[in-house]
């Protein structure tokens, strides 16, 4: 005889199985987690000076001791996640400048233009070439399309309207920097015949699992460079050190490398600009050396959001972002990695206020455009958002 309790347990079991199936399906049946490096890719990885250990139990390491989280801070971090009273999401709509491919028809008169599209995603037009940094169009910074931190605003530019690119540069494999669906869309876009993906060691394994042809993938170790572009305009893209970690949630962390990047443009007419992109990083003493080797830079694109007191080694604060800009020899600072996802315990607008004050004190030229608003370091001040238009204050009153 069936009892109500047994029937309830049976129904609960069926619902549980269905729920797991829906969740797994929302990761494209685990494809979003990517792939582990193997074969010749793995052999190249274990030859890297950044790799420690064997192919079986080794991992990439930072150049200085680095902790993902301070010892004995897990309980405090969990408490802040639940009980923190910060306004971590904007209470009103963020003002976004809507873009189409037509907005990129005319090259920047100065030769260098950057358009922040939200979080770290930035389209850089440099000396006749185009580079897209860390393209994330996903609704959530997560392997799942159903759960995880969701966007504060829609991408300013539809992914189908991205103009023809020379390169996509990906700094590391975390979900808020490497978006499976965006990679697939760009790789399959017939308007992107020359596109190459320039990534740190090991990240190519994810891309190949998602259908990117190996010939379109360039994997770099720190200090290695790649040439992309055509006859009239070409780029040198160099992977440089950063202080962070990697992993997409299945298996061990740090099986792929992370990096900052130097993007140097040249044209047949002799024009040239230099851009530094920090990727995700914490502070360390390598940025001064990097600046001496590769700088100065017309533009630095430096992350500043998602910092926290219990993970100080792996994410820059706004004040540290200003310091990194100075250390590498930057002329204009475009801070990124804020204003799009709730990934930390600070108020959502706090990074903008703090970087603005730090830049004022340091005498650093900083721009804080709305998502979709382009900036040109060489343009006249009248064409730049200077003095700063603190647009975020329209969204929420600063406490």
ZATORDO-88268 format. One record per residue (C-alpha): x, y, z. Coordinates in steps of 0.1 Angstrom, whole numbers, plus 5000, padded with zeros to 4 digits. Layout:
N
+------+------+------+
:    X :    Y :    Z :
+------+------+------+
:    X :    Y :    Z :
...
+------+------+------+
This chain:
399
+------+------+------+
:    X :    Y :    Z :
+------+------+------+
: 5000 : 5000 : 5000 :
: 5014 : 5034 : 4990 :
: 5016 : 5059 : 5019 :
: 5014 : 5097 : 5015 :
: 5050 : 5100 : 5028 :
: 5063 : 5076 : 5001 :
: 5043 : 5094 : 4974 :
: 5057 : 5128 : 4986 :
: 5092 : 5114 : 4986 :
: 5088 : 5100 : 4951 :
: 5074 : 5133 : 4937 :
: 5103 : 5152 : 4955 :
: 5128 : 5129 : 4939 :
: 5113 : 5134 : 4904 :
: 5113 : 5171 : 4908 :
: 5149 : 5170 : 4921 :
: 5160 : 5151 : 4890 :
: 5142 : 5175 : 4867 :
: 5157 : 5205 : 4885 :
: 5192 : 5191 : 4881 :
: 5185 : 5184 : 4845 :
: 5173 : 5219 : 4839 :
: 5204 : 5234 : 4857 :
: 5228 : 5212 : 4837 :
: 5210 : 5220 : 4805 :
: 5214 : 5257 : 4813 :
: 5252 : 5252 : 4811 :
: 5248 : 5238 : 4775 :
: 5252 : 5203 : 4791 :
: 5284 : 5213 : 4808 :
: 5300 : 5228 : 4777 :
: 5302 : 5262 : 4795 :
: 5328 : 5247 : 4819 :
: 5352 : 5244 : 4790 :
: 5379 : 5218 : 4786 :
: 5412 : 5208 : 4803 :
: 5444 : 5213 : 4783 :
: 5458 : 5181 : 4769 :
: 5482 : 5168 : 4743 :
: 5507 : 5192 : 4728 :
: 5489 : 5221 : 4745 :
: 5496 : 5205 : 4779 :
: 5532 : 5198 : 4770 :
: 5537 : 5235 : 4761 :
: 5521 : 5245 : 4794 :
: 5544 : 5224 : 4816 :
: 5574 : 5240 : 4798 :
: 5562 : 5274 : 4809 :
: 5583 : 5292 : 4836 :
: 5550 : 5300 : 4852 :
: 5541 : 5263 : 4857 :
: 5550 : 5244 : 4889 :
: 5548 : 5206 : 4892 :
: 5540 : 5178 : 4868 :
: 5513 : 5175 : 4841 :
: 5492 : 5155 : 4866 :
: 5493 : 5176 : 4897 :
: 5509 : 5209 : 4887 :
: 5494 : 5244 : 4883 :
: 5503 : 5279 : 4871 :
: 5516 : 5302 : 4899 :
: 5520 : 5339 : 4903 :
: 5554 : 5355 : 4905 :
: 5548 : 5364 : 4941 :
: 5529 : 5345 : 4968 :
: 5492 : 5350 : 4963 :
: 5461 : 5339 : 4982 :
: 5427 : 5338 : 4966 :
: 5413 : 5346 : 5001 :
: 5430 : 5356 : 5033 :
: 5433 : 5327 : 5058 :
: 5404 : 5322 : 5082 :
: 5383 : 5347 : 5063 :
: 5357 : 5324 : 5048 :
: 5331 : 5329 : 5076 :
: 5335 : 5366 : 5075 :
: 5331 : 5366 : 5037 :
: 5300 : 5344 : 5039 :
: 5285 : 5367 : 5066 :
: 5291 : 5398 : 5044 :
: 5275 : 5381 : 5015 :
: 5243 : 5375 : 5035 :
: 5242 : 5404 : 5059 :
: 5260 : 5433 : 5042 :
: 5239 : 5464 : 5038 :
: 5256 : 5479 : 5008 :
: 5236 : 5491 : 4977 :
: 5253 : 5466 : 4954 :
: 5230 : 5470 : 4925 :
: 5218 : 5503 : 4909 :
: 5182 : 5512 : 4919 :
: 5176 : 5529 : 4886 :
: 5185 : 5522 : 4850 :
: 5221 : 5529 : 4840 :
: 5223 : 5554 : 4811 :
: 5237 : 5535 : 4781 :
: 5247 : 5549 : 4747 :
: 5232 : 5525 : 4722 :
: 5255 : 5516 : 4693 :
: 5253 : 5498 : 4660 :
: 5280 : 5488 : 4635 :
: 5275 : 5521 : 4617 :
: 5290 : 5539 : 4646 :
: 5324 : 5523 : 4637 :
: 5323 : 5530 : 4600 :
: 5346 : 5560 : 4603 :
: 5380 : 5554 : 4620 :
: 5390 : 5576 : 4649 :
: 5406 : 5608 : 4636 :
: 5433 : 5605 : 4662 :
: 5441 : 5569 : 4654 :
: 5431 : 5556 : 4689 :
: 5396 : 5552 : 4703 :
: 5382 : 5530 : 4731 :
: 5346 : 5522 : 4737 :
: 5337 : 5506 : 4771 :
: 5308 : 5482 : 4766 :
: 5304 : 5472 : 4803 :
: 5325 : 5453 : 4829 :
: 5358 : 5447 : 4813 :
: 5346 : 5444 : 4777 :
: 5361 : 5472 : 4756 :
: 5365 : 5477 : 4719 :
: 5398 : 5494 : 4710 :
: 5403 : 5509 : 4676 :
: 5440 : 5515 : 4672 :
: 5460 : 5526 : 4641 :
: 5435 : 5511 : 4616 :
: 5429 : 5478 : 4635 :
: 5403 : 5467 : 4660 :
: 5407 : 5446 : 4692 :
: 5379 : 5435 : 4714 :
: 5389 : 5429 : 4751 :
: 5373 : 5402 : 4772 :
: 5339 : 5400 : 4753 :
: 5310 : 5392 : 4776 :
: 5275 : 5396 : 4763 :
: 5260 : 5370 : 4787 :
: 5231 : 5380 : 4809 :
: 5249 : 5363 : 4838 :
: 5285 : 5360 : 4849 :
: 5280 : 5323 : 4854 :
: 5282 : 5289 : 4837 :
: 5244 : 5288 : 4839 :
: 5219 : 5309 : 4819 :
: 5195 : 5306 : 4849 :
: 5215 : 5315 : 4880 :
: 5244 : 5337 : 4889 :
: 5251 : 5375 : 4890 :
: 5230 : 5392 : 4863 :
: 5238 : 5423 : 4843 :
: 5228 : 5458 : 4855 :
: 5224 : 5470 : 4818 :
: 5221 : 5455 : 4784 :
: 5253 : 5455 : 4762 :
: 5254 : 5489 : 4743 :
: 5263 : 5471 : 4711 :
: 5245 : 5440 : 4699 :
: 5270 : 5412 : 4693 :
: 5258 : 5408 : 4658 :
: 5267 : 5445 : 4651 :
: 5303 : 5442 : 4663 :
: 5324 : 5456 : 4634 :
: 5351 : 5434 : 4617 :
: 5378 : 5427 : 4642 :
: 5415 : 5418 : 4639 :
: 5417 : 5402 : 4673 :
: 5398 : 5392 : 4704 :
: 5420 : 5393 : 4735 :
: 5410 : 5373 : 4765 :
: 5428 : 5379 : 4798 :
: 5418 : 5347 : 4816 :
: 5390 : 5321 : 4818 :
: 5367 : 5334 : 4845 :
: 5331 : 5337 : 4836 :
: 5330 : 5375 : 4838 :
: 5358 : 5377 : 4812 :
: 5352 : 5346 : 4790 :
: 5317 : 5341 : 4777 :
: 5311 : 5309 : 4757 :
: 5281 : 5322 : 4737 :
: 5300 : 5354 : 4728 :
: 5330 : 5334 : 4716 :
: 5307 : 5312 : 4695 :
: 5289 : 5341 : 4680 :
: 5321 : 5359 : 4670 :
: 5338 : 5328 : 4657 :
: 5307 : 5320 : 4635 :
: 5301 : 5356 : 4623 :
: 5307 : 5358 : 4586 :
: 5316 : 5395 : 4591 :
: 5347 : 5384 : 4611 :
: 5369 : 5366 : 4585 :
: 5402 : 5379 : 4599 :
: 5394 : 5375 : 4636 :
: 5420 : 5357 : 4657 :
: 5417 : 5349 : 4694 :
: 5447 : 5359 : 4714 :
: 5447 : 5342 : 4748 :
: 5470 : 5330 : 4776 :
: 5484 : 5295 : 4777 :
: 5457 : 5268 : 4780 :
: 5426 : 5290 : 4773 :
: 5426 : 5277 : 4738 :
: 5413 : 5244 : 4751 :
: 5380 : 5260 : 4761 :
: 5377 : 5278 : 4727 :
: 5383 : 5246 : 4707 :
: 5356 : 5228 : 4727 :
: 5333 : 5256 : 4717 :
: 5341 : 5251 : 4680 :
: 5368 : 5277 : 4673 :
: 5392 : 5265 : 4647 :
: 5427 : 5259 : 4661 :
: 5442 : 5281 : 4633 :
: 5423 : 5311 : 4647 :
: 5437 : 5307 : 4683 :
: 5470 : 5322 : 4694 :
: 5481 : 5311 : 4729 :
: 5508 : 5332 : 4746 :
: 5530 : 5328 : 4777 :
: 5541 : 5360 : 4796 :
: 5566 : 5378 : 4774 :
: 5554 : 5363 : 4741 :
: 5540 : 5383 : 4713 :
: 5517 : 5378 : 4683 :
: 5513 : 5399 : 4651 :
: 5478 : 5404 : 4638 :
: 5463 : 5426 : 4611 :
: 5468 : 5433 : 4575 :
: 5492 : 5451 : 4551 :
: 5482 : 5487 : 4559 :
: 5477 : 5482 : 4597 :
: 5491 : 5456 : 4621 :
: 5492 : 5450 : 4658 :
: 5517 : 5435 : 4681 :
: 5499 : 5419 : 4711 :
: 5522 : 5409 : 4740 :
: 5511 : 5389 : 4770 :
: 5525 : 5404 : 4802 :
: 5524 : 5394 : 4839 :
: 5494 : 5398 : 4861 :
: 5485 : 5386 : 4897 :
: 5454 : 5365 : 4896 :
: 5442 : 5329 : 4892 :
: 5420 : 5309 : 4868 :
: 5394 : 5281 : 4867 :
: 5358 : 5276 : 4856 :
: 5346 : 5255 : 4885 :
: 5351 : 5219 : 4875 :
: 5385 : 5204 : 4884 :
: 5416 : 5222 : 4898 :
: 5422 : 5259 : 4896 :
: 5451 : 5274 : 4877 :
: 5453 : 5250 : 4848 :
: 5453 : 5279 : 4824 :
: 5473 : 5311 : 4826 :
: 5461 : 5347 : 4832 :
: 5477 : 5378 : 4818 :
: 5477 : 5415 : 4812 :
: 5484 : 5427 : 4776 :
: 5503 : 5453 : 4757 :
: 5487 : 5463 : 4724 :
: 5510 : 5482 : 4700 :
: 5497 : 5495 : 4667 :
: 5516 : 5505 : 4635 :
: 5504 : 5517 : 4601 :
: 5520 : 5520 : 4567 :
: 5519 : 5558 : 4572 :
: 5540 : 5555 : 4603 :
: 5514 : 5561 : 4630 :
: 5516 : 5542 : 4662 :
: 5499 : 5540 : 4696 :
: 5503 : 5518 : 4727 :
: 5476 : 5505 : 4750 :
: 5479 : 5486 : 4782 :
: 5452 : 5463 : 4795 :
: 5455 : 5449 : 4830 :
: 5431 : 5421 : 4828 :
: 5422 : 5409 : 4863 :
: 5450 : 5415 : 4887 :
: 5461 : 5424 : 4922 :
: 5489 : 5448 : 4930 :
: 5525 : 5435 : 4927 :
: 5559 : 5450 : 4919 :
: 5560 : 5438 : 4883 :
: 5541 : 5468 : 4868 :
: 5570 : 5492 : 4871 :
: 5593 : 5468 : 4852 :
: 5565 : 5463 : 4826 :
: 5562 : 5500 : 4820 :
: 5600 : 5503 : 4815 :
: 5599 : 5475 : 4790 :
: 5568 : 5483 : 4770 :
: 5556 : 5518 : 4779 :
: 5548 : 5546 : 4779 :
: 5511 : 5541 : 4770 :
: 5487 : 5564 : 4753 :
: 5459 : 5546 : 4772 :
: 5457 : 5522 : 4801 :
: 5426 : 5501 : 4806 :
: 5428 : 5490 : 4842 :
: 5404 : 5470 : 4863 :
: 5392 : 5485 : 4896 :
: 5359 : 5469 : 4908 :
: 5350 : 5437 : 4926 :
: 5377 : 5443 : 4953 :
: 5372 : 5432 : 4989 :
: 5391 : 5431 : 5022 :
: 5393 : 5394 : 5023 :
: 5408 : 5389 : 4988 :
: 5434 : 5418 : 4986 :
: 5459 : 5398 : 4965 :
: 5439 : 5392 : 4934 :
: 5419 : 5424 : 4926 :
: 5430 : 5460 : 4925 :
: 5412 : 5487 : 4944 :
: 5405 : 5520 : 4926 :
: 5434 : 5536 : 4944 :
: 5457 : 5508 : 4933 :
: 5444 : 5511 : 4897 :
: 5456 : 5547 : 4896 :
: 5490 : 5535 : 4910 :
: 5493 : 5508 : 4883 :
: 5484 : 5534 : 4856 :
: 5513 : 5555 : 4869 :
: 5537 : 5526 : 4872 :
: 5533 : 5515 : 4836 :
: 5536 : 5551 : 4823 :
: 5500 : 5557 : 4812 :
: 5488 : 5590 : 4797 :
: 5450 : 5585 : 4801 :
: 5433 : 5560 : 4824 :
: 5401 : 5542 : 4815 :
: 5390 : 5522 : 4846 :
: 5369 : 5491 : 4839 :
: 5355 : 5461 : 4857 :
: 5327 : 5479 : 4875 :
: 5291 : 5490 : 4869 :
: 5278 : 5458 : 4852 :
: 5278 : 5429 : 4877 :
: 5274 : 5425 : 4914 :
: 5306 : 5406 : 4923 :
: 5317 : 5421 : 4956 :
: 5305 : 5438 : 4988 :
: 5311 : 5474 : 4980 :
: 5283 : 5498 : 4968 :
: 5280 : 5494 : 4930 :
: 5291 : 5531 : 4923 :
: 5319 : 5532 : 4949 :
: 5347 : 5523 : 4925 :
: 5339 : 5554 : 4903 :
: 5339 : 5578 : 4933 :
: 5371 : 5564 : 4947 :
: 5390 : 5563 : 4914 :
: 5379 : 5599 : 4907 :
: 5394 : 5611 : 4940 :
: 5425 : 5590 : 4937 :
: 5432 : 5604 : 4902 :
: 5426 : 5639 : 4914 :
: 5451 : 5635 : 4942 :
: 5477 : 5619 : 4919 :
: 5472 : 5643 : 4890 :
: 5461 : 5615 : 4867 :
: 5439 : 5620 : 4836 :
: 5410 : 5597 : 4840 :
: 5378 : 5591 : 4820 :
: 5346 : 5574 : 4832 :
: 5323 : 5572 : 4802 :
: 5289 : 5557 : 4802 :
: 5287 : 5522 : 4787 :
: 5289 : 5527 : 4750 :
: 5304 : 5562 : 4751 :
: 5338 : 5563 : 4731 :
: 5369 : 5582 : 4743 :
: 5399 : 5593 : 4724 :
: 5431 : 5600 : 4743 :
: 5445 : 5623 : 4716 :
: 5412 : 5642 : 4709 :
: 5406 : 5677 : 4722 :
: 5391 : 5680 : 4757 :
: 5359 : 5692 : 4741 :
: 5353 : 5658 : 4726 :
: 5360 : 5639 : 4758 :
: 5338 : 5635 : 4789 :
: 5360 : 5661 : 4807 :
: 5355 : 5675 : 4831 :
: 5341 : 5642 : 4844 :
: 5303 : 5638 : 4840 :
: 5295 : 5618 : 4871 :
: 5266 : 5600 : 4854 :
: 5264 : 5574 : 4881 :
: 5251 : 5600 : 4905 :
: 5220 : 5603 : 4884 :
: 5213 : 5567 : 4892 :
: 5218 : 5568 : 4929 :
: 5224 : 5595 : 4955 :
: 5260 : 5592 : 4968 :
: 5260 : 5586 : 5005 :
+------+------+------+
